[in-house]
Every structure is written in C-alpha cells, then in structure tokens.
Amino acid sequence: MQTNTSNKKIRAVAKHIHMSPHKVRRVVSQIRGRSYEQALMILEFMPYRACNPILQLLSSAAANANHNFGLSKTNLFINEIQVDKGTFFKRFQPRAQGRGYPIHKPTCHITIVLNILPK
C-alpha cells in the first residue's frame, strides 16, 4: 500500500514559548513561503532572540518529514507558519507603601507546516 504524502501534513508545534507573539511574528513573516534551506540561512543571521525557538522548530519539522515520510530536507518549503497567543505568566512587582503592580509575561504557540517543493 502506497502512502500519498501530499495529503499528509508535515508539522511541528511549539507551545508556551516565553516570548511575545508580536515579536515572534516579526521573524516569522520573513521566512513564510521560503524553502527549508533559505529559512535556515535567514534565521541563522537574524539578530533577534525569537530566531532560536523558530530554528529549533523548523529543524524538528524537517526531521519529522525525514523520519515519518522519508523525504529529503532539501525538497521542503514552509507552507504555513503561524504564531498564536498563549497564556500569560502573572507576576507582581513590589512597589512603594506595600502595593504590588501586576506584571504579565506573555507566551506564544508556534505551528509550522511543511510541504514538498513542486517540480
């Protein structure tokens, strides 16, 4: 029985990344629609802190394609990539006269879907 890889989605998800979704989207918009190798080069040389988790997730998705479907990493491109808002870590900053100001530390969820390059 043959499996049709065009119907299967090659995906990887990272949840509760301790970063603002707005800052991660700034990086994600640069690699959307690019090939796997181009995206690796772009993420390697961008100066943003958000590049590290995206780079790890991209290589994880490519490893999923290689292990689960036997596809070469050079034939992949980023079909979809989205950043969703996660929960907030809620903390309090002590202030004067016994008060406390709430601090909201944002998290985000990143989803990458890869596909095969059309020939």
N, C-alpha and C positions, 0 to 999 in steps of 0.2 A: 504494500500500500504506500503510495507516494503522498507526501505532505506538501501542501501548497503554502509556501512561505509568504506569498503576497497577502493572504487573508490574515495571517498571524501578525500580531503586533510585537515588535521588539521594544520592550520598555523597561525603564528603571525609575524608581521613585525614592526620593529622599524626604523624610518628614522631620519636622521640628528642627530645622536648621536655624541656628541662633543668629539671624540676620534680618534686617528689614526687607520685606518683599520689594519695596521700591528700589532699593539699592541692588538687589539681585536682578530685577528686570532690566536695569541699565546694562548689565553684562549680557543677559540672555538675548536681548534684542540684536546684539552684534553677531551672534552665531546662528540665529534662526535660519533654516533653509540651506545651510552650508554643508559641505561634505565633512566626514569624520576627521580627516587629516587636517583640513583647513581650520576646523573648530579647535583642534588640539593646539595648533600653532598660535591662533588668536588668543586663546585662554592662557597659554604659556607666557605671553609677553604683555598682557594687560596688567596694569598696576593696581587692580582692585582686589580687596580681600575676598570678595564674593566669587572670585575665579576658582579658588581651591575646591570648594564643595561641588561646583559645577563640573570641574575637570574630573574629580573622582566619580561623579555620577555618570558622566559621558563614557569613561573607560569601563565602568561597570555595565552599562547598557551594551557596549561593544562586546564585552566578554560574554554577556548573555546571548548575543547573536551568534557568537562563535561556538559556544558550548551547546546551546539548545537547538540551533538550526544549522550549524556547520558552515556559517557564512564567513567570508573574508572581511576583515575590518576595513579594507581599502574600498569596498563596494558599498559602503553605508553612507547615508546622509541623514541629517536631522529633519525628520518630517514634522514633528510637533515638539514644542518645548513650552511649558507653562509654569508660572510661579503663582501659587495661591497663598493667601494669608493664613497663618496658623494661629495658635493661641498666644496669649501674652504671659510672660513671666511677670508676676506682680510683686513689686518690692516697695519698701518705704525708705525714704531718705530722712534721717533725723534733722529737724530744724530747731530754731530758737523757741524757747519757752515751752518745751515739751511737745511741740507739734511734730507731725510727720507728713511729708508730702509723698504722694504715690508716684512710683516710677514704673512705667510699663515697658518691658523689654520684649520687642516683637520677635516672632518666629515665622518661618515660611515653609511651604512644601513645594518641592521642585519635581516635575514629571517630564521625562524625556522619552519620546517615541522615535525610534529609528526606522528607516526603510531602505530598500535596496535601490542603488542608483539605476535609473533607466538607461538602457543601452542604445 
